Amino acid sequence: MIELDEQQQAARTWFESLRDAICAEFEAIEAEAGSDAKFDYTPWDRTDPNGAPGGGGVRGVIKGKVFEKAGVNVSTVGGSFEGEFAKTIHGAGENPNFFATGISLVAHMANPHVPAVHMNTRFLVTTKRWFGGGADLNPPIPYAEDTAEFHAAMQAACDAHDPQHYPRFKEWADEYFYIPHRKVHRGVGGIFYDHLEGDWDANFAFTQDVGRAFLDIFPKLVRRRMGMAFSEAERQQQLEWRGRYAEFNLIYDRGTLFGLKTGGNIDAILMSLPPVTAWS
């Protein structure tokens, strides 16, 4: 086990409690749909390249009637970045040692009318200490009402801390969740932030509110759409859209690269990939 200071332990405890609340809500939705699907939890340990204990995490996956495949991962790891990769990480250029704890969630839905979603929040320590993360909605069949309510929830979380957060972090998400080779956005956006440092208590409180906002709004959208009938053409539309999602995560996603470069659990890193896709 790696030793944690007070801030590191507080962040880890929060991410684990958020995981528990989200998983309980997803299982409740499955039960409402007449399914007994539950999360399957798989713990994993990481060994740092220098041989020192590197922490680990728990990968949680549910496959049910509503959630065709949803993963909720929590990891707490530490060690040293290798080689040139250290220079790409905020505050690690002079000292490659790091600590990271966070939650990462991706949900791919059985009904194409229900939006897929991604949410990730994290706390990293190098020579600096900062939070990052966000949430973005990825509907195969967009509904303006759902998009507006999701953004309103993210804006409310932002506005409670800084009126400049939402416009800045929304624009950041629009820029980040873009697939250059397709010239399309991955979904309908949300918020994305990184390197949020300085006032640790304020930044931690904001990160918690982002998690609470997600837990409040996404289940509402799922319940609104999960009983809708859909056609084979709409299912095909969903599968082809998922291909775009897979392309982004394998080519551009920073979290995927971070996990691979730091010796993370491969199944947890690639949990974000959809269960079935199609390219035509």
N, C-alpha and C positions, 0 to 999 in steps of 0.2 A: 504493500500500500504506500501511496505517496502522502507526505505530511501536508496538511492544509492549514493556512492561517485563517484568521477570523472572517475576512472578506471572502476568501475562496470557499470556505465551508458554508457561509450564508448563501452564496450563489448556488452552490451545488444542491443544498437543501431545497431552495426554491424551485430549481429546475425539476428535481425529482417529485416535488409536491404537485407541480403543474402537470407533469406526466401522469401522475395518478388521477388527477381530476379529469383530464382529457380522456384518458382511457375508460374511466367509469362512464363518462357521458356517451362515448361511442358505443360502449356495450349496452347502455340503456336504449339507444336508438335501435340497435339490432333487436333487442327484446321487443320493442314496440312494433317492429316489422315481423314478429313471429319467429325470430331466429335466436338460437342459443349460442351464437358465435362469441368467443372470448379471445382476449389477447393471449398469445403464446410468448412467454418471456425467456430470452436466452442471454445469460450473462457471458461476458468475455473479458479477458485480461490482455493488457498490452505490455510488452517488454521493450524498453528503450534500446536502440542500437548499441549503446555502451554497456548493456547488460543490467542496468539498474531497473528497479520496478517502475513501470510507466503508467500505472492506473488501469482503467478499463471502463466498462459500461454495461448497459443492459439494452438489448434490442427487443422491442415489442412489436409483434405483427398480428393483425387480425384479418381474417378472410371470411366475409359473411354475406348476407343477403343484400345489405345496403352498401357496405364497404367491401368492394371487390378485393382490394388490398390496401391496407393502411398500416403504416409503420410509425412508431413513436420511439425514438432513441434518446437515451441520456448517456453521456460519456463524461468522464473526468480523467484527464490524462496529463502527463508531464514528461519532461525529458529535454532533449536537444534537437533542434532542427539540423538537418544535414546539409553541408555544402552551400551552394548558391541559393538554395531555397530560403535560407534564413534571411537573405537580403530582401526578399519580397514580402516579409512579414513586418508589420508595424512594430518598431522598437527592438527588433532582433538582429539588426545588422552588425552591432558590435558584440553582442552576447547572444549565442544561439539557444540558451536555455529558455524553456517556456512552460506555462501551465494553461490548460484550457478546460472549461466545463460548460456544458450547454445541452439544450434540447433541440432535436430536429424531427420534424413531422412532415410526412407526405401522405395524402389520402387520395386514392383512385377509386372512383365510385362505380357501382354496377349500373346505375341509371344515367344515361348521357345528359339528362336534364339537370342532374345534380352536379354542381361544380367540383372539380378536383381542387385541392388546396395544398399550399406549402407554408410551413411556419418554422422559423428557427430563431432562437435567441441564445446568446453565448457570452461568456466572460473570459477574456484572455489576459495573461500576464507574461510580459517579456521584460524589457527594461522599463516598460510602461504598463499601465493597467487600463483596459477599456472594454466596453460592451459593444455588441453588434447584433444584427439580426433583422427581423421583420416578418411580414406575412404577405402573401399574394394569392389572388384567386385565379383559377385556371379552368373556366367553363368551356366544355366542347360546344355547348349551345348557350351563348350568353343571354342573360336577361338583364335589362337595364335596371330593374328594381333591385335585383340581387347585388349588382355591381355598386349601385349607389349606397345601399345599406352597409355593405362591407367597407367601403371607403369612409362612410360616416363613422363607423365604429373605430377605424384606425385613426381618423382625424380627432375624434373625441379623446382618445388615449394620448395623442400628441399634444392637443391644445391644453390639456390639464397641466402640462409641464413647460411648454414653450410654443407660442403661436407660430414660430418659424419652423418648427419641426415638420409639420405635415407637408407644406409645399416643398420643402427641401427633400424630405425622405420619399415623397411620392415621385418627384422628378428622378431621384436616384434609382428608385425601383423601375421606372419606365426605361431608364438607360441600361440598367443592369439586366433586366429580364427581357432582353431583345436577342433575336437569333439573326445575326448578320447575313449568313448565307441564304436564309429564307426571306430576309427583309420583312419580318413580322415580329410582333411581341409574343411572348410565351402565353400570355393570358390577358386579363383586364387590369393588372397591376395591383398595387397595394402600397406598402412602405418598405424601404430598405435603408438601414443605417449601419455605420461601421466606425471604429476608432472613436467612440464616444467616451471621452476621458475627462478628468478634472475633478468634478464633484462626484465622488463615488456613490454617496448615498442617493443623490438626486438621479444619477444615471441608472442605478439599480432599481429605484422606484419606478422610473419610466419603463425599464425593461419588464418589470413585473406587470405594469398596466397594459403593455402590448400583449402579454400572454393572457391576461384576464379578458381583454377585448376580443381576442380570438376565440377563447372559450365561450364567450357570450354569443357572438354573432354567427360563427360557422354552423353550430348545431341547428340554429333557427333556419338557415338556408337549406340544410339537409332535409329537415322535417317538411319544409315547404314543397320540395320537389321530388322526394323519394318515392311517392306513390303515383307519379305521373306515368301514363302509358307512353311507350316509345316504339318506333318502327325499326325495321332492319336497316334502313338507310340512315337513321339517326345513330344507331349503334356503330355502323361503319364510319360515320363522321367522327364519332368519339375515338375509334381505334386509330384513324389516321391522324387526328389531333394529338393523340398520345405519342405518336412517332416524333412529332416536333418536340414534345416535352423530353423524350429520351435523348434526342439530339442535343438539346441545350445542356442537359445534366452531364452528358458524357464529354462534351467539347468545351463548354464555357464555365460551368459552375465552379466557383471557388471552393465551396465546401467539399465537393468530390475530390478536388486536387489536394486540399488540406488533409483530408482523411488518408488518402493514398500515400502522401509524402511523410506522414507522421506514424505510419505503421498501424493504422486503425483496423477495425474488423471489417473485412471485405463485404460480408453480407449486410452489415449495418450501413456501410458507405453506399452500396448500390441498392439499398432498400427503396430509394426514391424511384427506381425504374418501374414502369407500369407492368402488370402481369401479362397483358396481351396487347399487342400493337399491330398496326398494318401500314404498309407503304404501298401506294399505288402509282 
